[in-house]
Amino acid sequence: MKQIFHDNRAVATSVGFILTFSITVITFLLVMNASYDMMEQAEHTVMREEFEIHGNNIALQMTEMETIINTNKEAGGSIGEIRYEILLPLKVANDYYSVEFSNSSKEMTFESHGRAVTRVKIPFELQTIGLMDTTISSASGEHYMTYNSTADKLEILSN
């Protein structure tokens, strides 16, 4: 029995197994953490790209409305109401978002949950009419753009 307690031949094998197992677990955890970071970065990239697409569509609608208004004014007509529906998805990358329209900076800012990493600023150009500053949320339902002939400005509204 005394020989079993003083036999050190298996110690190297046990220590080697424990070290190998520990290194494997640590490596696995590092790889998993890196993959989660990469997936989060991909989500933010997709979100920013979708924001750019929707922002460019809204900027195009603004330009179309301004063209219609200017053409009508030059022809001596009056404008009763012009209304465009703004088609925005409820969620982008499974998150709600907001859009801020600023007449002074001539930009619309898309942002999800106040995170700077998802913020996208899309410029727009309105030369003869203005835009009322406003912020809309994707969760607030349908959105539309209308022309206020009294103030000579576009308004972005939600239902």
Phi and psi restraints in degrees (value plus and minus 20) as a CYANA .aco file:
   2 LYS   PHI     -85.2   -45.2
   2 LYS   PSI     -49.3    -9.3
   3 GLN   PHI     -89.4   -49.4
   3 GLN   PSI     -51.1   -11.1
   4 ILE   PHI     -86.9   -46.9
   4 ILE   PSI     -60.6   -20.6
   5 PHE   PHI     -93.2   -53.2
   5 PHE   PSI     -45.1    -5.1
   6 HIS   PHI    -123.2   -83.2
   6 HIS   PSI     -11.6    28.4
   7 ASP   PHI    -107.3   -67.3
   7 ASP   PSI      91.5   131.5
   8 ASN   PHI    -121.4   -81.4
   8 ASN   PSI      -8.2    31.8
   9 ARG   PHI     -88.0   -48.0
   9 ARG   PSI     -52.8   -12.8
  10 ALA   PHI    -104.8   -64.8
  10 ALA   PSI     -28.4    11.6
  11 VAL   PHI     -83.4   -43.4
  11 VAL   PSI     -63.7   -23.7
  12 ALA   PHI     -81.8   -41.8
  12 ALA   PSI     -59.4   -19.4
  13 THR   PHI     -86.8   -46.8
  13 THR   PSI     -64.1   -24.1
  14 SER   PHI     -84.6   -44.6
  14 SER   PSI     -66.3   -26.3
  15 VAL   PHI     -83.6   -43.6
  15 VAL   PSI     -60.0   -20.0
  16 GLY   PHI     -83.2   -43.2
  16 GLY   PSI     -61.6   -21.6
  17 PHE   PHI     -84.9   -44.9
  17 PHE   PSI     -64.0   -24.0
  18 ILE   PHI     -83.3   -43.3
  18 ILE   PSI     -63.9   -23.9
  19 LEU   PHI     -83.7   -43.7
  19 LEU   PSI     -65.3   -25.3
  20 THR   PHI     -82.4   -42.4
  20 THR   PSI     -63.8   -23.8
  21 PHE   PHI     -83.8   -43.8
  21 PHE   PSI     -62.4   -22.4
  22 SER   PHI     -84.3   -44.3
  22 SER   PSI     -64.4   -24.4
  23 ILE   PHI     -83.9   -43.9
  23 ILE   PSI     -59.1   -19.1
  24 THR   PHI     -84.0   -44.0
  24 THR   PSI     -64.5   -24.5
  25 VAL   PHI     -84.1   -44.1
  25 VAL   PSI     -63.9   -23.9
  26 ILE   PHI     -83.5   -43.5
  26 ILE   PSI     -63.4   -23.4
  27 THR   PHI     -82.9   -42.9
  27 THR   PSI     -63.3   -23.3
  28 PHE   PHI     -80.2   -40.2
  28 PHE   PSI     -64.0   -24.0
  29 LEU   PHI     -83.6   -43.6
  29 LEU   PSI     -60.4   -20.4
  30 LEU   PHI     -85.3   -45.3
  30 LEU   PSI     -60.8   -20.8
  31 VAL   PHI     -86.2   -46.2
  31 VAL   PSI     -61.8   -21.8
  32 MET   PHI     -83.9   -43.9
  32 MET   PSI     -62.2   -22.2
  33 ASN   PHI     -83.0   -43.0
  33 ASN   PSI     -62.8   -22.8
  34 ALA   PHI     -84.4   -44.4
  34 ALA   PSI     -58.6   -18.6
  35 SER   PHI     -88.5   -48.5
  35 SER   PSI     -56.9   -16.9
  36 TYR   PHI     -85.0   -45.0
  36 TYR   PSI     -60.3   -20.3
  37 ASP   PHI     -82.4   -42.4
  37 ASP   PSI     -61.7   -21.7
  38 MET   PHI     -85.5   -45.5
  38 MET   PSI     -58.5   -18.5
  39 MET   PHI     -86.2   -46.2
  39 MET   PSI     -57.9   -17.9
  40 GLU   PHI     -87.7   -47.7
  40 GLU   PSI     -59.7   -19.7
  41 GLN   PHI     -84.8   -44.8
  41 GLN   PSI     -59.6   -19.6
  42 ALA   PHI     -83.9   -43.9
  42 ALA   PSI     -59.0   -19.0
  43 GLU   PHI     -82.4   -42.4
  43 GLU   PSI     -63.0   -23.0
  44 HIS   PHI     -86.8   -46.8
  44 HIS   PSI     -57.1   -17.1
  45 THR   PHI     -84.7   -44.7
  45 THR   PSI     -65.2   -25.2
  46 VAL   PHI     -80.9   -40.9
  46 VAL   PSI     -62.5   -22.5
  47 MET   PHI     -81.8   -41.8
  47 MET   PSI     -67.5   -27.5
  48 ARG   PHI     -82.5   -42.5
  48 ARG   PSI     -60.7   -20.7
  49 GLU   PHI     -85.0   -45.0
  49 GLU   PSI     -61.4   -21.4
  50 GLU   PHI     -85.9   -45.9
  50 GLU   PSI     -58.3   -18.3
  51 PHE   PHI     -80.4   -40.4
  51 PHE   PSI     -61.2   -21.2
  52 GLU   PHI     -83.7   -43.7
  52 GLU   PSI     -61.1   -21.1
  53 ILE   PHI     -82.8   -42.8
  53 ILE   PSI     -69.3   -29.3
  54 HIS   PHI     -87.1   -47.1
  54 HIS   PSI     -57.8   -17.8
  55 GLY   PHI     -83.7   -43.7
  55 GLY   PSI     -61.5   -21.5
  56 ASN   PHI     -85.8   -45.8
  56 ASN   PSI     -56.0   -16.0
  57 ASN   PHI     -84.7   -44.7
  57 ASN   PSI     -61.5   -21.5
  58 ILE   PHI     -86.2   -46.2
  58 ILE   PSI     -62.2   -22.2
  59 ALA   PHI     -80.9   -40.9
  59 ALA   PSI     -57.9   -17.9
  60 LEU   PHI     -85.3   -45.3
  60 LEU   PSI     -61.5   -21.5
  61 GLN   PHI     -82.6   -42.6
  61 GLN   PSI     -59.4   -19.4
  62 MET   PHI     -82.0   -42.0
  62 MET   PSI     -63.7   -23.7
  63 THR   PHI     -84.2   -44.2
  63 THR   PSI     -61.0   -21.0
  64 GLU   PHI     -82.5   -42.5
  64 GLU   PSI     -63.4   -23.4
  65 MET   PHI     -82.8   -42.8
  65 MET   PSI     -63.2   -23.2
  66 GLU   PHI     -82.9   -42.9
  66 GLU   PSI     -59.3   -19.3
  67 THR   PHI     -83.3   -43.3
  67 THR   PSI     -64.6   -24.6
  68 ILE   PHI     -81.8   -41.8
  68 ILE   PSI     -64.0   -24.0
  69 ILE   PHI     -83.9   -43.9
  69 ILE   PSI     -66.9   -26.9
  70 ASN   PHI     -84.9   -44.9
  70 ASN   PSI     -60.9   -20.9
  71 THR   PHI     -83.0   -43.0
  71 THR   PSI     -61.6   -21.6
  72 ASN   PHI     -85.9   -45.9
  72 ASN   PSI     -63.4   -23.4
  73 LYS   PHI     -84.1   -44.1
  73 LYS   PSI     -61.6   -21.6
  74 GLU   PHI     -85.4   -45.4
  74 GLU   PSI     -49.6    -9.6
  75 ALA   PHI    -104.0   -64.0
  75 ALA   PSI     -22.6    17.4
  76 GLY   PHI      65.2   105.2
  76 GLY   PSI      -5.3    34.7
  77 GLY   PHI    -108.7   -68.7
  77 GLY   PSI     152.8   192.8
  78 SER   PHI    -140.3  -100.3
  78 SER   PSI     133.3   173.3
  79 ILE   PHI    -129.5   -89.5
  79 ILE   PSI      99.9   139.9
  80 GLY   PHI    -100.3   -60.3
  80 GLY   PSI     -81.0   -41.0
  81 GLU   PHI    -177.1  -137.1
  81 GLU   PSI     114.9   154.9
  82 ILE   PHI    -144.6  -104.6
  82 ILE   PSI     110.0   150.0
  83 ARG   PHI    -161.4  -121.4
  83 ARG   PSI     105.6   145.6
  84 TYR   PHI    -134.8   -94.8
  84 TYR   PSI     117.6   157.6
  85 GLU   PHI    -103.5   -63.5
  85 GLU   PSI     113.1   153.1
  86 ILE   PHI    -116.1   -76.1
  86 ILE   PSI      95.3   135.3
  87 LEU   PHI    -109.9   -69.9
  87 LEU   PSI      85.5   125.5
  88 LEU   PHI    -145.5  -105.5
  88 LEU   PSI     117.5   157.5
  89 PRO   PHI     -90.0   -50.0
  89 PRO   PSI     133.9   173.9
  90 LEU   PHI     -83.7   -43.7
  90 LEU   PSI     -62.2   -22.2
  91 LYS   PHI    -154.4  -114.4
  91 LYS   PSI     128.7   168.7
  92 VAL   PHI    -142.9  -102.9
  92 VAL   PSI     106.5   146.5
  93 ALA   PHI      34.2    74.2
  93 ALA   PSI      19.1    59.1
  94 ASN   PHI      44.1    84.1
  94 ASN   PSI       5.4    45.4
  95 ASP   PHI    -150.9  -110.9
  95 ASP   PSI     124.2   164.2
  96 TYR   PHI     -94.3   -54.3
  96 TYR   PSI     139.9   179.9
  97 TYR   PHI    -169.6  -129.6
  97 TYR   PSI     151.3   191.3
  98 SER   PHI    -149.7  -109.7
  98 SER   PSI     137.9   177.9
  99 VAL   PHI    -149.4  -109.4
  99 VAL   PSI     104.6   144.6
 100 GLU   PHI    -127.6   -87.6
 100 GLU   PSI     107.5   147.5
 101 PHE   PHI    -126.2   -86.2
 101 PHE   PSI     107.1   147.1
 102 SER   PHI    -145.4  -105.4
 102 SER   PSI     101.6   141.6
 103 ASN   PHI     -95.2   -55.2
 103 ASN   PSI     -52.6   -12.6
 104 SER   PHI     -90.2   -50.2
 104 SER   PSI     -61.5   -21.5
 105 SER   PHI    -111.6   -71.6
 105 SER   PSI     -28.3    11.7
 106 LYS   PHI      35.9    75.9
 106 LYS   PSI      24.0    64.0
 107 GLU   PHI    -158.5  -118.5
 107 GLU   PSI     129.8   169.8
 108 MET   PHI    -132.9   -92.9
 108 MET   PSI     115.4   155.4
 109 THR   PHI    -135.0   -95.0
 109 THR   PSI      96.8   136.8
 110 PHE   PHI    -113.7   -73.7
 110 PHE   PSI     117.4   157.4
 111 GLU   PHI    -175.4  -135.4
 111 GLU   PSI     120.9   160.9
 112 SER   PHI    -133.4   -93.4
 112 SER   PSI      99.9   139.9
 113 HIS   PHI      36.5    76.5
 113 HIS   PSI       9.7    49.7
 114 GLY   PHI      47.7    87.7
 114 GLY   PSI      -2.6    37.4
 115 ARG   PHI    -110.2   -70.2
 115 ARG   PSI     105.3   145.3
 116 ALA   PHI     -84.2   -44.2
 116 ALA   PSI     -47.8    -7.8
 117 VAL   PHI     -87.7   -47.7
 117 VAL   PSI     -41.0    -1.0
 118 THR   PHI    -123.4   -83.4
 118 THR   PSI     -18.0    22.0
 119 ARG   PHI     -94.7   -54.7
 119 ARG   PSI     110.3   150.3
 120 VAL   PHI    -151.7  -111.7
 120 VAL   PSI     110.3   150.3
 121 LYS   PHI    -129.1   -89.1
 121 LYS   PSI     103.7   143.7
 122 ILE   PHI    -133.2   -93.2
 122 ILE   PSI     101.6   141.6
 123 PRO   PHI     -98.2   -58.2
 123 PRO   PSI     133.1   173.1
 124 PHE   PHI    -158.6  -118.6
 124 PHE   PSI     140.3   180.3
 125 GLU   PHI    -147.8  -107.8
 125 GLU   PSI      92.6   132.6
 126 LEU   PHI    -140.9  -100.9
 126 LEU   PSI      97.5   137.5
 127 GLN   PHI    -114.7   -74.7
 127 GLN   PSI     -55.7   -15.7
 128 THR   PHI    -132.0   -92.0
 128 THR   PSI     -36.3     3.7
 129 ILE   PHI    -143.6  -103.6
 129 ILE   PSI     142.8   182.8
 130 GLY   PHI    -124.7   -84.7
 130 GLY   PSI    -198.7  -158.7
 131 LEU   PHI    -153.3  -113.3
 131 LEU   PSI     113.0   153.0
 132 MET   PHI     -96.7   -56.7
 132 MET   PSI     109.6   149.6
 133 ASP   PHI     -84.1   -44.1
 133 ASP   PSI     112.9   152.9
 134 THR   PHI    -180.1  -140.1
 134 THR   PSI     143.1   183.1
 135 THR   PHI    -150.5  -110.5
 135 THR   PSI     111.6   151.6
 136 ILE   PHI    -139.9   -99.9
 136 ILE   PSI     134.6   174.6
 137 SER   PHI    -133.2   -93.2
 137 SER   PSI     123.4   163.4
 138 SER   PHI     -85.9   -45.9
 138 SER   PSI     -44.6    -4.6
 139 ALA   PHI     -99.1   -59.1
 139 ALA   PSI     -27.5    12.5
 140 SER   PHI    -106.1   -66.1
 140 SER   PSI     -12.4    27.6
 141 GLY   PHI      82.1   122.1
 141 GLY   PSI    -165.3  -125.3
 142 GLU   PHI     -98.3   -58.3
 142 GLU   PSI     127.8   167.8
 143 HIS   PHI    -146.6  -106.6
 143 HIS   PSI     126.4   166.4
 144 TYR   PHI    -168.2  -128.2
 144 TYR   PSI     140.7   180.7
 145 MET   PHI    -135.8   -95.8
 145 MET   PSI     111.0   151.0
 146 THR   PHI    -153.3  -113.3
 146 THR   PSI     136.9   176.9
 147 TYR   PHI    -120.4   -80.4
 147 TYR   PSI     104.6   144.6
 148 ASN   PHI    -115.6   -75.6
 148 ASN   PSI      82.0   122.0
 149 SER   PHI     -89.8   -49.8
 149 SER   PSI     -45.3    -5.3
 150 THR   PHI     -88.0   -48.0
 150 THR   PSI     -65.0   -25.0
 151 ALA   PHI    -111.3   -71.3
 151 ALA   PSI     -28.2    11.8
 152 ASP   PHI      35.7    75.7
 152 ASP   PSI      26.3    66.3
 153 LYS   PHI    -158.7  -118.7
 153 LYS   PSI     134.4   174.4
 154 LEU   PHI    -105.2   -65.2
 154 LEU   PSI     123.6   163.6
 155 GLU   PHI    -143.2  -103.2
 155 GLU   PSI     118.4   158.4
 156 ILE   PHI    -124.7   -84.7
 156 ILE   PSI     101.0   141.0
 157 LEU   PHI    -147.0  -107.0
 157 LEU   PSI     138.6   178.6
 158 SER   PHI    -142.8  -102.8
 158 SER   PSI     130.9   170.9
